[in-house]
Amino acid sequence: MTIKVLAFAGSPRRHGNSETLLDWVLAAMGKDPDVSIEKVALTEANINPCRGCNACEKLNRCIQRDGLDIYHDKIIEADCIVLSSPIFCMGLASQVKMLVDRAQVFRSRKYVLRLPVVPPERKGKRLGVFLATAGQTWPHVFDAAVPSVKCFYHVIDIRDADISYLMINGVDESGAIVSHPTAKADAERLAQNVIAEQKKRLAA
């Protein structure tokens, strides 16, 4: 049994705090020989913004030919999808928001065309992880990002209850997360818990 993990690094700045958090999670997941990981830097993925044309409601695909052509099927095939983002102006970074918006194609498939996104036997067996970092220490700094994340996972058939979160605030400067007292340990613990749960789901 191979667990397919697809991870999106969403920051416009490579190897910053949110990507470091992601790398800690993926490194811990990768210690399990049954885990296969693909990491995608959205800055290099060539995914354009949604045009809002609603052509996907008739075509069952996006009319744009870009990087989403590569990742569309991988999103469907993955057992676990990890999404990371810094918080910019109280929301997701634009690179992540573009991916979320382009998931409109799955929304159209699911709710307009009434077609399955994943085969029925895989429903309830997929997991999502959202990782985020923010400079501000406000308790509500992540509140605006979470609904967009839930929407993304919902349209690709990952339920709210099957999403795990690790959101670290107060890490503003580049590399600040390395000095955070619990972030790395929390990332490793989350990774272990997610893979353990994923194995249970796939074995059921």
C-alpha positions in Angstrom: 0.0 0.0 0.0 1.5 3.3 -1.2 0.2 6.5 0.3 0.3 9.3 -2.3 0.9 12.7 -0.8 0.6 15.8 -3.0 1.9 19.0 -1.4 1.6 22.5 -2.7 4.1 25.2 -1.4 2.1 28.4 -1.7 4.4 31.2 -0.8 5.8 33.6 -3.5 9.0 33.5 -1.5 10.8 30.1 -1.8 12.0 28.4 1.4 10.3 30.9 3.7 8.4 30.2 6.9 5.4 28.4 5.4 7.5 26.3 3.1 9.8 25.4 6.0 6.8 24.3 8.0 5.7 22.2 5.0 9.2 20.7 4.6 9.1 19.6 8.2 5.8 17.8 7.7 6.9 16.2 4.5 10.2 15.0 6.0 8.4 13.3 8.8 5.9 11.7 6.4 8.7 10.6 4.2 10.3 8.5 6.9 7.5 6.0 6.3 8.6 3.7 3.4 4.9 3.4 2.3 4.6 7.1 1.6 5.3 8.7 -1.8 5.6 12.5 -1.9 5.3 15.0 -4.6 6.0 18.7 -3.7 4.9 21.5 -6.0 6.0 25.1 -5.7 3.1 27.1 -6.9 5.4 29.9 -8.0 6.8 27.5 -10.6 3.5 25.6 -11.5 2.3 28.0 -14.2 -1.3 28.0 -12.9 -3.3 31.0 -14.2 -6.1 32.7 -12.4 -9.7 31.5 -13.0 -11.4 33.6 -15.7 -14.9 33.1 -14.3 -16.2 32.0 -17.7 -18.0 29.0 -16.4 -17.1 27.0 -19.5 -16.2 24.1 -17.1 -20.0 23.8 -16.4 -20.4 22.5 -19.9 -17.0 21.1 -20.9 -16.2 19.3 -17.6 -12.7 20.8 -17.9 -11.1 24.2 -17.9 -10.6 25.9 -21.2 -7.2 27.1 -20.1 -4.2 25.0 -21.1 -1.6 25.6 -18.3 0.0 24.0 -15.3 -3.4 22.8 -14.0 -3.3 20.2 -16.8 -0.5 18.6 -15.0 -1.9 18.7 -11.5 -5.6 18.1 -12.2 -5.4 14.3 -12.3 -2.8 14.3 -9.5 -5.2 16.2 -7.2 -7.8 13.5 -7.9 -5.3 10.6 -7.5 -3.7 11.8 -4.2 -4.6 10.2 -0.9 -3.4 13.2 1.1 -3.2 16.8 -0.2 -1.1 19.3 1.8 -1.5 23.0 1.2 0.8 25.6 2.7 0.5 29.4 2.6 1.7 32.5 4.3 -1.0 34.9 5.4 -0.9 38.1 3.4 -3.4 40.9 4.3 -5.4 38.4 6.4 -5.9 35.9 3.7 -4.2 33.3 1.5 -1.3 34.3 -0.7 -2.4 34.9 -4.3 -0.6 31.8 -5.6 -2.7 29.6 -3.3 -5.8 31.5 -4.1 -5.3 30.9 -7.8 -5.2 27.2 -7.2 -8.3 27.4 -5.0 -10.2 29.4 -7.6 -9.2 27.0 -10.4 -10.8 24.2 -8.4 -14.0 25.7 -9.8 -13.7 22.9 -12.4 -14.3 20.3 -9.7 -17.2 22.4 -8.3 -18.8 22.4 -11.7 -18.3 18.6 -12.1 -19.8 17.9 -8.7 -22.7 20.3 -8.5 -23.6 21.3 -12.1 -22.8 18.2 -14.1 -23.5 15.8 -11.2 -20.4 13.7 -12.0 -18.1 12.1 -9.4 -14.8 13.8 -8.6 -13.3 10.7 -7.1 -14.6 7.1 -7.4 -17.3 6.3 -4.8 -15.0 3.8 -3.1 -12.4 6.5 -2.4 -14.8 8.9 -0.7 -14.0 9.4 3.0 -10.6 7.9 2.5 -8.7 11.1 1.5 -7.2 13.6 3.9 -6.2 17.2 3.7 -3.7 19.3 5.6 -3.5 23.1 5.8 -0.3 24.7 7.0 0.0 28.5 7.5 2.3 31.1 9.0 1.6 34.7 9.8 3.6 37.6 11.1 0.8 39.0 13.2 0.0 37.5 16.6 -3.7 38.4 16.4 -5.9 35.4 17.4 -8.0 36.0 14.3 -5.2 36.3 11.8 -6.0 32.9 10.1 -9.8 33.3 10.2 -10.3 34.6 6.7 -8.1 31.9 5.1 -9.8 28.9 6.6 -13.1 29.1 4.7 -11.3 29.2 1.3 -9.2 26.2 2.3 -12.4 24.3 3.3 -14.0 25.2 0.0 -11.0 23.9 -1.9 -11.0 20.6 -0.1 -14.8 20.3 -0.2 -14.9 20.4 -4.0 -12.2 17.8 -4.3 -14.1 15.5 -2.0 -12.2 15.9 1.2 -14.5 16.6 4.1 -14.1 19.3 6.7 -13.7 16.6 9.4 -10.8 15.1 7.4 -8.7 18.3 7.3 -5.9 18.8 9.8 -4.5 22.3 10.5 -1.2 23.7 11.8 -1.1 27.5 11.8 1.8 29.3 13.4 1.6 33.1 14.0 4.2 35.6 15.3 6.8 34.5 12.6 7.3 37.5 10.5 10.9 37.6 9.4 12.3 35.1 7.0 13.5 32.1 8.9 11.7 33.1 12.1 9.9 29.8 12.3 13.2 28.0 13.0 13.3 29.7 16.4 9.7 28.9 17.2 9.5 26.8 20.4 7.0 24.2 19.2 6.5 24.5 15.4 8.9 21.7 14.3 7.7 19.2 16.9 4.1 20.1 16.1 4.7 19.6 12.4 6.3 16.2 13.0 3.5 15.1 15.3 0.9 16.2 12.8 2.6 14.3 10.0 2.8 11.1 12.0 -0.9 11.3 13.0 -2.0 12.0 9.4 -0.1 9.1 8.0 -1.3 6.7 10.7 -4.9 7.8 10.0 -4.4 7.6 6.2 -3.3 4.0 6.6 -6.4 3.2 8.6 -8.6 4.7 5.9 -7.0 2.9 3.0 -7.0 -0.4 4.8 -10.7 -0.1 5.7 
